Amino acid sequence: MRLLLLSNSTNHGGRYLHHAREAVAKHLSGVRDLVFVPYALADWDSYTARARQALASLGVEVAGIHTAADPVARVAQADAIFVGGGNTFRLISALQRTGLLGAISTAVRAGTPYMGASAGTNIASPSLRTTNDMPIVEPSSFDALGLVPFQINPHYLDPDPTSTHNGETRAERIEQFLEENDVAVLGLREGTYLRVTTTCDTASAVIGGVPAAPGAPGPAVLFERGSALHEVDGDISELLSARPRFDVPGA
């Protein structure tokens, strides 16, 4: 597999995909026919046009999967797949309804490069359970693509010590997830990404990018049951051998 999993598609004040342009160009090197999955937003045509404009300089032709007469067959034919961000529940519901969840998984595991941003990164995990999104629709299950054996939380926000808001922090919500599930959670800060490459013999997962927030201590944090959260950067390939366990409440 070849995966590029972006925490976000747009940094504050920047252009779509501009902050990750070098990583995107490398990932899509040699790709001419890319299928874009816009289902996480409501306006599929406009969203696809935005992706098309952003990738035009790379010589990549972008086709919205919603325009295909047979979306499942179209995914199988594409040189690459890009799943855009938006609402993860709406995205998964559409993929389940169209049969694309299985089709994308099959294509990617057979070697088709996959790129995701935000919700498109969420669904590379085994489950939706660590998304930040509101469940505006009800999918048939929380099962996602499971391309990596751990959870990813894009747009990870550090607690603000000056805030007077008494609501839960992102860290507290992830810790609550770990009380019920024994699955590592990678919190990717804005501006960062995870690149995963697997072959029959090797598997690597490398964090890259530059955190968009001034003063951020690093690109990502890792949460694991029974351990204090800690900063991670660079090679985290050991996580690819993890075995996720859901619905196993802690002692």
C-alpha angles and dihedrals in degrees: 000000000000114000132175109187114187121197090214139359098220132035116214108283093004137108126264110286091348096123091057098036096125094049091045092049091051093046093049097042108142093011116130104160114051125174114213120205109208099172096115089074130048101233102065097174096052092044092051091048089054092053091045092054093048094051099039093094089059092058091247119145110216123206123184111234089221090069094058119105088214109025094184093054091044092056090052091054099047126105091220142000126223120188113195130215132258128097112359095203092054090046096051092044090055093046091051092047094050098041090243097122091072094036093054092046091051094048095047094047088052091057108273108143113248127204124185135178125197103318088019087057093045091059093055085073123081093254145017092235097109099047118123093218133112113246095244090163132024116240120203090250141352092244114126134182096290093209089149124035096231137061124260125206108197121200089031110192123203118225112268108227091199096054119113092197109115097204126114119283121230089253092055092051092051090048088054088052089054091053088066102029134042098216128121115244122208113204109205114199121219113284096028136101145187122234116200125187124177133177133171089276108026141039128190135178118187129180116219143165134069122277110248096212114087112244096017107155094224146326100282149005129217126218121195130169111263094014135091114249112262140185118262132190137167118000116027096156092135088074090067090072093055122119112218118218118194129193095020105129115210124245 
